[in-house]
Amino acid sequence: MTAELVRGQNHPLSQVRLEIRISAGSPVLAAATLGDEHGTVPGADRVAHPGAPALPGIEVSTQAAADHRLAVDLAALPETVHRVTVLLALPERPRGPLRFGAVAAPRAAVTGLDGTEIVRFALTGLDAESAVVALELYRRQGAWKVRAVGQGYAGGLAALLADQGLPSAAALAAEVQEAVARSQARAVPAPPPDTSGPTGPEEPRPAGARGSHDAAGARGSHDAAGARGSHDAAGARGSHDAAGAAAPGGPIDYTHPGRRRHAAPPPAAPQAAPSAASDGQPPRPVAGDAVGWSLEERLYNQVWGMFEDLARATAAYRSAVDFADSRLEKELDQALADPRVRLGAAGDAAREAAQTRHAQLVDQARAAFDRDLAQLTAESEVVEPALPPACARWDNPVWHGYRVPAAPPMALRLGDLHLPESAPLRIPLLARLPLERGLWIDSGPAPGPDDVFLDSADTRRLAMDAAVALAVRLLAVHPAGELTVHVLDPAGSGAQALLPLTRTGAVTVPSKAGAAGVADVLGRLTGRVDLVQMALRGGAEESLPPDFDTARQLLIVNDFPHGFDDRAVNQLRYLADEGPAVGVHLLMVADREDAAAYGPLLDPLWRSLLRLTPVPDDHLADPWVGHTWTFEPSLVPLGSGILQQVLTEVTAARTKRK
């Protein structure tokens, strides 16, 4: 059971390897101090912060983000450390820092390595403070405990560090803020001064970076780009360095910022590649070159690091082009406004000079963007083959050696993401498991390849194919018998697409057709949710019936709302809201327009689900940098028998387990 702490409460810790997860309504920086038995921090070398993120036993992120995951190994801390203080601060801005009272209350949670929450704490009651002590992990008589603190500081990070007993607290606070600013800087340089044109030199506008998303999808759950990252959606991501800038007017180093990776506490990670090759070229990418306790987690974090790098690089390029366009428009307006140079050779020369400066700025930005893309493409080429089956494409050879796992993975691939400026580069969209949100695959009319508009029949077939591929992937990544699949297909229109599941016996719970089948399946699943919730609230998990199916449940719904009456609609909404917390997950194949007769009644249901599409579609909005990502589903190649092969292994393992 998770302990919900209030300010001042403490709770014992039975594990020494932990994660501290932070979620906030605005980008924050996270840091940790290591204090002695009196709580005093002797020096800056006992502070883990974005400029120096790794200390023995503790590692933090190198940037400001809305979600953080801090790795803690209490056994690896020096003997003189008796207190680990986790602190949050708002990054400074040109107009001054925000205050916590103006954003949503941050939340902190201490979890085990498997993601199980031990305690959680909401930092409420903050107002003018811009820095806050969130939690303390402290040692008492050889045992460790966690205390919810929530002490805010209106004087900001400097005041907080000074209260920890740190000498030169103000200088250290400035160093931390500078490190955060460097990681977010994406300024476009001005060209050398030009006195020949009608205007003087003008400083470009920086491409202001904002804090990180919640995936999601994806944010999240750690689903990002439309899915929440725990994230989670979002979550523990790889650390990043900003590109260095040269002196004003001089050459600029646009080399892709190499993300520094720091090995987590034991077990140790492989040595990261050097920050630069001996010939001055960018470092060769290495699969798993990110923070994390295991290779799987390092690959997961590396993928999200690639996503963030592509988002930043694209935002920088778009900002540079916008600046060049704005400058061109301004110079042309000024040239045309002066009657003396509007016509004739002088006017032509002014316009030509403005166009030349515009082309130079755009070419310079494109060259920098191309170098970033080349580095990310090289990284993708080594990361993609190294991904485990749960995160690999269906055409990855890893599936041909598939065996049923002994434990579920930490994430699942839902598809790929890309941006129009970098269409060949695909970044996997990963969702943390267990799923915190249901999935909705849109079966409405959609544009297809070669600008051919697909009608409802085509998209319904493609949507069911995508749903079956996702269901098979979910079955494949769970241990034998730990995922039970239910299907609601009242009219039987999805029977052909469902053949891989029904023919192999992967769907072990038969359902009736029509409204009777809908009522039967929904009644059983809502009853299961009620029973588990009552058991958890009463602390009586062991008293569930002996024949109770403890496996997670996946409900595939096709042709909604056909066969659904008002009671069934309410039951479906209930499952979408309450099911994920007790292991009941929803995968809907539906066209929003088909349910228009229900009016706004179903709006909360659609908002609670992560919308996916069976064809490439640019619909996933990323509030971090304002991009709209194109999503491509993870489909099985035509003619491939991999689904049949995987399902044969799954059913054989289930039979053997019985």
C-alpha positions, 0 to 999 in steps of 0.5 A: 500500500502506498503511504500518502504523507502530509507535511512533517510525516515520515515513513520507514524505507525497507529498500536501499535502491530507490527512485524519487519521481517528481511531477510538476505543473511547470518545468523545475530543476531538481537537486539533492544535498548530502548532509551529515548527522546534523543536517549540514552540507559541508561543501558544493561537492556534496550537492548533486545538481544539473551542473554536476548531476552524479554523486556516489549514491545519487543522480539527478537530471541535467535540465529543468523539466516537468517530470524527474526521476532521481536515482538513489542508492542508499547503500552507496552513500558515503558513511558520513552522509546521514541525510539526503535532501531533495529540493526543487527550484524554478529556473530563472527567467529574464523577467525574474523567477516564477513562484510556486503559488502560480503553478500546479502543486508539485508532487513527489513519490518514492518508488522501488525499482519496479515502479511500486510507490512507497510514499507520495507527497503533494507539496501544497500551500506554497505561494511566493516561494521559488525553491522548496525542500520536497523530501528528506531521506535520513538515517536513524539507528542504522535504518533509513526513513523518508520525511515529507518536508514541503518547506518553501523559500521566497529567497529562492535557491540561494536562500535554501542552500544557505539554510543547508549550511553551505558556504558560498550558497549564492555562487552555487545557486547561480552556477546551478541556474547557469547550468539549466540555462545552458541546457535550454539555450537555443539562440540563433547568432546575428550575422556580422554587422552590415552598414551597406543596407538601409538598416543597421545590425539587429540582434536575433531573437532567441528560440526560448526553450520551455520545460519538458513534456508529460508523452505523450504520451506520450508524457506519461504514464510516462506516455509522451507526445500525447501520452503522459510520461511518468512520464514518467510520459515522461520521466527519467530522460537522458541528460543533455548538454547545450551546443557551445556558442562562439564570440558574437559575429564569429563562427558558431559551433553547431555540432550536435550537443553530446548528451552526457551519460552517467552510470547509475550506482551499482550495477555499473553501466558500460563506459560511455563513449568519449565526448569527442573523437580524436579527430574532432568529429562528434562521438560515435553513438553507443546503444544504452548510453544513458542513465539507468539501473539496467540496459532496458532502462538506459535504452528507454531513457536514450530513446526519450533523449533522442525525442527531446533532442529532435524536438529542440533541434527542430524548434531551433531551426524553425525559430531561426527561419522565423527570425530570418523571415521577420528580418527580411520582411522588416528590411523590405518594408524599410526599403519600400518606405523610402521613396529615394530607394524604392525604385531604380538601382538603389531599390533593387540593390537593397532588396537583393541585399535583404534576400541575400542576408535571409538566404545566409541565415536560413542556410546557416540554420539548415546546416546546423539542423542537418548536422543534428539530424545526422548525429541523431540518425546515427544514434537511431541506427545503433539504438533500434537494433538493440531494443528489446522485443517490447520496444522493437519494430515488428520487422526487427530480427529480435522477434524471430528468437522470441521467447515468453519473458519471465517478467513484464518490461518497463515500456511498450512501443506504440508506434513511431513519431516524426516531424516534417523537417526530418521525415526519414528519422523515426523516434519510437513512441514508448508507453510505460507499463502497466498502461496508465491510460486506455488506447483509442484507435481512430477508425474514422475516414482518413487520408491514405497514401498517395493522397487517396482518401480512405473511407470508413470500411478501409480505416475500420479494417486498418484500425482493427489490424493495428489493434490486434498487433498491439494486443499481440505485443501486449500478450507477448511481453507479459509472462505466461498467463499474466494478461487475459484478453477480452473482445467486444465485437457485437456485430462481428465486423472485426472477426477477420482481423481477430483471427490471429487471436481467436484461432490460437486461443489467445482470447480465452474468455468467449463472449456472446454477440450483440447487446447480450455479449456487451452486457456480459463482458462489461458486467464481469469486468466492472464487477472485478474492478469493484471487488479489487478496489474493495479489497485494496481499501480494506487491506484484504488483498489475500481474501480474494476468491481462490478462483480469482483471475489475478492476471491483468485484463485487456478489453478490445472494443470494436464498432463502438457504440453499436450494441451499447445502451446507456448502462453499457456506456456508463460501464465503459466510462467507469472502466476507462477511469477506474480500470487501469489502477487495478489492472483492467485496460481498454483498447477501443477501435472507434470513430468519434463521429459514430457516437455523436448522438451521445453529445458531450456525454462521451467527451470525458471518455475520449479525453481519458484515452490516448488517441492513435491512428491506423495510418500516419497522421499529424495529431499528437500535440507536444506542449513542450515546444509546440510541435505537432508530431506525426504518428505512425502505427506499429504494423506487421509487414505484409505477408509476415507470419510473425504474429502467428509465431509469437502467439504460438509461443504465448499459448504454448507457454500458457498451456505449460504453466497450467 
